[in-house]
Amino acid sequence: MGIGGVAACRAGVKEESALAWNQNVVYLSTDQNNKLFMTKVAILLAGFTSFLQNGALATEPPRGSLLELHSCELYAGGCVVSSEETLDGRYMLQAWSFTGGTFAGTDLAGLNVALLQASSDNLASSKAKPGQAVAYLPQAATDAQRQALLAWVKSQQPGLTRIQTRTVRLELRAKGNSYLVSAGPYLSVATAPIESCDNGSCGEALWYSPRSANSVFSVAVNHSSMANEPMLKLEWKDAGKRSVFLAKFGEPGAGRNVYVTTADLCGTKGNLF
């Protein structure tokens, strides 16, 4: 091969082996640029890994515990349920306590939110008209967190379009074997475990399930409850009914709407909130 042929061959090898980023295509580098090439690849891989990790965290669904109070019996005999269906069940309180997850790009861990609802229908029924509601947002949260909580509540009740809001001191906690909910001077609820009450008469059964999405749930007794909400023109006091759902939601790998005992629901932790 002549001098011209050797020179042309070397030029061709050099051209093909040059480092180039052209339309996102990477060509092999010469030995002298290997370090630069590997550095760029490492940076790209690190950035891609970070993107995947942040994306996974950003889409982690909310999870936690739910207390849902109704103005009718949930676990009772057929006669009781039939008598209440046309007259009772017009009010419902839902209170969520978040242990993790995000919504609308906001971390909800450690936050609480509650929704008081009134309708002309029995809200224990999945076919009930949603009526109107007031959402109670925690005063300790930031504006962004309150907006995310409200958006999440709306996602749980897509048919509910009339929602007013209050920012209050909101508390959900366990006290012994009871669960307590309070929202300023407007709401207070105390439960008792159904196992501590009478076993009931023959023919009693579970007639409803929680209106909010859940993994597992149980029924508890409304030891005492009060709702005084001028926005809904509502004064509601009740006690002694098996009218409370306790539930967990967003549990990884769990089923949906599975009924268990209160002891099974609380597990080794001993309480929900």
N, C-alpha and C positions, 0 to 999 in steps of 0.2 A: 504494500500500500504506500502511495506517495505521501509527501509531507502535507499536501493539501487535503488528502483523504483523512489522515490522522487528525489534522486540525478540525476538520468538519465533524468527525466522530466525537472528539472531545467536547466541541461546542454543543453538540446535540445532547450528550450526557449531562453537561452542566445545565443546559436549559431545562431538561426534564426533571432534574433532581433539585432544582431551586425551590426554596420554601415559598409557597404562595397561598393566599386565602382569596380565592376567586369564586364568587357565587357559592360560598360556604363549602368549597371543596378543598381539602388539605392534601398537598403533594408531599412526597418524601423530601426531607431536607438533606443537604450535604452534611458530612461529619462535623464541620465547623459550626453548624447551626442546630445541632441536635439538642443542646441544652435549652435554647430558646424555644424550640418546638415542644419539648416535654413540659416546659414551664407553662406554656399557653394551654396545653392539654390539661394539665393539673388544675389550672385556674377554672377552665370550663367545667371540668368534672365536679369540682368543689361547688361551683355556683349552681350546677344542675341538681346536685344532692341537696343543697340548701333549699332550692326551689321546691323539690319534692317534699321535704320535711315540713316546710312552712305551709305548703298546700294541704298536707294531711292534717295539720293542726287546725287550719282555717276551716276545714269542712267537718271537724269532729262534731257530731250532733249533740244538742243539749241533753243532759241526763240529771236525774235527781229524784225527789219525792213529791208526791201529790196528796193533798187532802181535798176531798170533794164532798160538800155538805148539801143535802137536799131537804126539801120541806115535806117529804113523804117517806114512808117506810120503804126500804130497799130489800129487806129480808123479812118476810112475814107470810101469813096465811093468805090464801086466795081471796077470802072475803074482805080482809083488811085492804089489800091492794086494790080490789075492785071499787071499794067505797071511796078510796082516796084519789083514784085516777081522774075523776071528773072535777074534783074540788081542790085537791092539794097538789103539791109538787110544782107550784108556780115560781118558786125561788130556788136559786142554786148559787153556792159559793165554791169557787175553785181557788186553791192556793198552792203555788209551786215553790219548791226550794231546790236550787240548782247546786249540784256538786261538781259539775264540769261541763265542757262543751262551749261552742260558740254559736252565735246567730247574728246575721247582718254584720259580720266582721268584728263582733264584740265578744269578749270572754264573759260568760255568765256565771262562772264559778263563785259561790258564796253569796249570790243574790237571791232575793225572793220577789214574788209578784202575786197579786190576788185579783180575782174578778168576781164581782157580785152581779148576778143576772136576774131579771124579772121578765115574765112572759105570761100571756094568757093561756098557754098550754102547760102540760106537765113536763118540766124540763128533764125529768129522769128518762123520758122516752127519746129515742134517737130521732123520731119524726117531729119533735116539737118545734114550733116557730121560735126563733132565737130571742125575740123581744128586744129589750134594751139593757145596757150594762154600765157599770162603773169599774174601771181598772184602778187598783191601788198600787202605786209605784213607790219604791223605797227612797226616803229622803237622803239616806246615806250614799246613794249611788250617784254617779255622774250623769250629766244630761245625755251623753251618748249611750250609757248603759240603760237609762230609763227608756230612751227611744227604741233600743234593741229589745228590751223586755216587752214593750207595748206591741212591737211588730211581731214578736213571737206569740203573744196572746192572740192577736188577730189571726195568725196562721193556724192556731188551734180551733178557732171558731170562724171559719170562712164565711158563714152566712150571717154573722153578727156585724151589722154596719153602724149601729148606734152605740158608740162607746165614749163615755166621758171619763175623765181621769182625775185622780187626787194624788198628791205627793204627801206621804204620811210616814210616821214611824211604823214600820211593818215587821212583825215578828212571827216566826214559826219555830217551835221548839218542843222538845219532849220534857215531860215532868213525870218521873216515875213511869208508869205504864199508860200515861195519858199523853195526848198531843194537844198543843195550844196554838191558836192563831189569833193575832190581834192586829188591827189596823187603826191606829189612833182611837178616837172616840166612836168610830163608825162600826167596827166589827169586833166580836170576840167569840171564840169557839173553844170548848174543852171536850175531849172525847173520853170514852171508857172502852176497854176491850170487850168485845162481845162474849168472850169466854167467861167473863166475870159475872155475866147476867144469867137469867134463866135460860135453859135450853129451848124453851118455847114449846108450843103444842104441836101435835102431829099435823103434817101437811104444810108446815112452813118451809119456804124455799127462797132462793135468790131469784128476784124478778128482773133486776136491771143490772147494767154494768156501767162503769165510768164513762162519762161523755168525752173526757179527754183521753188522748192516746196514752197507753201504758203498756208495761211489760207484764207485771203481775199486780194483783190487787186483792184486798180483803175488805170486810165490812166491820165497822165499829159502831159503838153507841154514841149518840149525841148526849153527852152528860148535861151540857147547857150551851146555849148559843144565843147571840143577840146581833141583829143588824138594824142600824138606824141610819138610813141614807136618804137625806132630803132630795138629792138629785133624782132618785127613783120614786120619791114619795112613799118610801117603804119603812115600816116598822115591823120587824119579824123577830119573835122570841119563840124558842122551842127547846124541848128537853125530853129525854127518855125514849127516843126513837132509835131504831137501828137504821139510821139515815146518813151514815158517813162512809165514804169510800176512802181507804188508805191505799196508796199505790206507789210503785216505782216506775219511772219512765226512762227510755233511752238506754237501757241496760245492754251492753255489748253481747251479742249472741243469744239474747233472750227471745222468748216468744212474744205473743201479743195477747193482752186481755185474759191472762190466766188467773183463775180464782184460787187463792190459797188461804190458809188460816193466818191470823195476825202473827202468831209465833213463827211461822214459815216465812212470812214477809219480812220480818225484822231480822231474822237470822241471828248469827253470832254477834252482830253489832249491838243488838238489843233495842235499837230505836231507829226511826226513819230520819229525824231531823237532828 
